[in-house]
Amino acid sequence: MTAGSHTINNRQPFLQSLRHRSLWPQLAVLSALLLGSMAGAAGMGYIEVGYGGVVRIVLSAVFGGQEIAADIEPAARAVILEVRMPRILTAVAVGGSLAVAGAVFQGILLNPLADPYTLGVSSGAAFGASLALLLNITMLGVFSVPLFAFAGAVITLGVVMYLASSAGGFSSNNLILSGIIVAAILSAGISFFKYMADERVSVLIFWLMGSLAARTWADAAFTGAVMVIGTAVCFFFARDLNLMSLGTRSAASLGVDVRKLSPLLLVCASLMAAICVSISGIIGFVGLLIPHLVRSVSGPDNSRLIPLSMLTGGILLLAADTLTRSVLPEELPIGVLTALIGGPFFCYIFRKRQMSRMVPGGGQ
Amino acid sequence: MIRASDVSFTYGDKKINPPAVKNITIAFEPGQFYGIIGPNGCGKSTLLDLLCGHSEPDQGMVSYNGRALSAWGKKELARNIALVPQSVFLNFPYTAREVVTMGRYPHLPRFAAPATEDMEIVDSVLANCRAENLAGRYMTELSGGEKQRVVFARSLAQNTPVLLLDEPCANLDVRYALLLMDIAAERVRSDNRSVVAVMHDINLAARYCDHLVFMNHGMIRASGPTARVLDRDVLHEIFGVDAKLSMESAIGARQVVFLR
């Protein structure tokens, strides 16, 4: 580094140097951390089980040998396999998906402050879910609420993209503006539902604040599949996303089919976010915070940012969820916790950006 | 060779907006340095967008080496035509070297890392543009002129037979403006490439361009070898300004003084 790069890298020489190091060790460390925190989280709670116990329970479940975990009481085994593991896996998948979706939105919209919620996707999902809860729609069984949430998110995305589209494709400002307008209308609708809901308002509110409680293996499998497939699609186009950060004209002249790719990735990231919201309710700021954190340590290259964000998002949302589940005296809705941590962080980033614009030649 | 045949393009609603580019027919040959000159909003940048395939014409066709641009693969075209846009806007902390390396992406398979040869090209274009000292710095911290040099270097790293420049010297001090023009001219002379540059500085254009294209209201008003086409009549017609031209022997080119 030359003398010119003065702001961040002198303060954190080790972390900053990670952007020039190989990706694999970083992936390995984060994967190990993720597995460790999953095992740790599985053991924490009302019934405590040590690391070794958790590992043995999981091994016995996977390989079928009951004797490996014979000394562990069946209640602990049942709690871990049927209650905690689905919740933990869902937390990891939702955190990973939201972080990847955030990274992709920021890349396409060329706006480091964008995240899945900027486009109104979450409000759409919340609106759909509220509608299902309020009208007591149960024709689709237990899937009614997630399906309505999902439909709400997809319809909202369609409306936002329709509002923002012009002959020349999508502009970042138009998309964010449309997202804010649509989200404002939808939150007014949600407020109306809350007003109408009377005694059922508590169900609605808990859902709007996000919760990973009582997730099933089906939820875990569904969000897990979404995380893996969505991340794979985004990773496939990581290099094109890098080129798109130079602006659409430069990206096009470097061989990126911007007009096809940007709606494709927008839809992919929005679907990831929509499915997460339909399973866990609104969990804000993960998509904003995680890519930022990763970018400041490992650089803006999307072929690193996307996989690292997925792992970091999984770890941090799991940590936050475990905090509300087993450390705090009262279970706090996870969306409230992430907003309480993420909100001030958002302010910090925003302020730092403003400050960097005051430096001659800084910002834009 | 890039050829535009009877090309028209309108932004937005064709019933409301006038065409930005209207019935343009022109060919850009290898081994020639072309300058496009015209008042603000006359369709110069739109023409460049059409020439690199970023915009598709409403009417007419643009072809490269005899094949319509739409028939070329995007990446294939990116190995043949590079564009340096007018304004550079980067919101993420890529280093200048990373941005220049992006010029090699069209030459690399999707998941392949740049090879030693690519990095040598990156180093050499950085050195050509005297931007080695910028290499490790973040684009978000560079000044407008420094960014422009890095983006110019990026287009050189793309190593294409055709280079489209949209006001490449707009933010540069005179030393770097001359340096970049020298580099572009050298590529035209020795590698038989073509350079098409939108220029605002008419004296710089008169000095470097073999061929000038004067545009106004989306149409070509005059086009031909610089020595033949650049005169006070065309300048008066295009810009409504009186000018005096004289041969400047020190650089072997005609230069313009604007009177009023």
Interface residues (C-beta under 8 A of the other chain):
Chain A: M1 T2 G4 S5 H6 T7 I8 L110 N111 P112 S166 A167 G168 F236 R239 N242 L243 S245 L246 G247 T248 R249 S250 A252 S253 L254 G255 V256 D257 R295 G299 P300 D301 S356 V359 P360 G361 G362 G363 Q364
Chain B: Y11 G12 D49 C52 G53 H54 K74 K75 E76 L77 A78 R79 I81 A82 L83 P85 S87 V88 F89 L90 N91 F92 P93 Y94 T95 E98 V99 M102 G103 Y105 P106 R110 N133 L134 A135 G136 R137 Y138 T140 E141 L142 S143 G144 E146 V151 R154 Q158 L164
